Amino acid sequence: MTRRCFFFKHTPIPIFILLLSLLTLMACARKAEQKTLALAFKEEAKPSATTYRSDEEDVVAYNEGPEDKAAASGLVAFTPPVIAKDVSSAAIQKKIIKNGEVRYSVRDYHEAGKAMNAIVARYNGYITEENESRSDLSWEIKVSIKVPAQKFDSCLEALAGTANTLIEKNVSATDVTEEYIDVASRMKAKKEVELRYLEILKQAKTVEGILKVEEQLKSIREEIEASQGRLQYIDHNVAMSTISLSFYQTFATSSPQGPGFFSRIFFSIKDGWNDLLSFVVGIVQLWPGIAVVVVIVLLVTRYIKRRKSRKMVSVA
């Protein structure tokens, strides 16, 4: 007959059964905890109602995305626009700015001026600046002329053809196509940004948000206007070329041929008479000094005569 341990003899449930039950309970508890965490994670992933507080009132919105969340608070999130591709250089004609410079001398200043005005009018040009100067040696004018680019060469040749002596003639051409394409591309991108800001402005909920968007709109519009002004300036200079023109007339500097014999006699008599008149005028101007000298001479002479007469009386 097998003897039992005193402890097992007096214990109603064996110890190994208790240990097995304890392990089973722990496993069940861990599984329940994992299910709870999974349910909690699913609940967090679902849209939930969240309350945002603005400056004036509480707004309740669903968290559908960052933009909706920001819109509920009055501050709209900005999504950068897709920048358009650069304007193709093939779609834009070459932008060439032509400038010319011509300088020449003329025999008749007035006739040259009339010819210049007629040529400018014939080629549909106009004068933008005019400076005239005159001295004892020359009479010169400098003008700046705008003329259509397609008539630039013909107008320049016509102006140079009126010269008595052509001094200088220069022609230059500047290609600004690359700059034009760059400015046009930047302006197009800025206009797309402007449209995006207008959309954001419609979604703004608070005064603060509206003011911020309007400030950005003002800045981007100023940049767009500057780009438009630059493009207009380039287009105008491409369409209308510039001619810097100057011409001058010189005056004779050699002394004229000398007068004849009788002319020289006449001029000599005239010069002598003028010298005599000048002498008389000089004497008249010196009369106070002459009068003083005459008085002194008279007094001295009278004194000498009296002294001689006294000596003669004493000798007698």
PyMOL commands that set and color helices and strands:
alter all, ss='L'
color gray80, all
select helices_A, chain A and resi 6-10+15-45+66-72+89-91+109-122+149-161+177-203+207-239+261-285+287-315
alter helices_A, ss='H'
color red, helices_A
select strands_A, chain A and resi 49-53+58-62+96-105+126-134+138-148+165-175+240-250
alter strands_A, ss='S'
color yellow, strands_A
deselect
rebuild
show_as cartoon
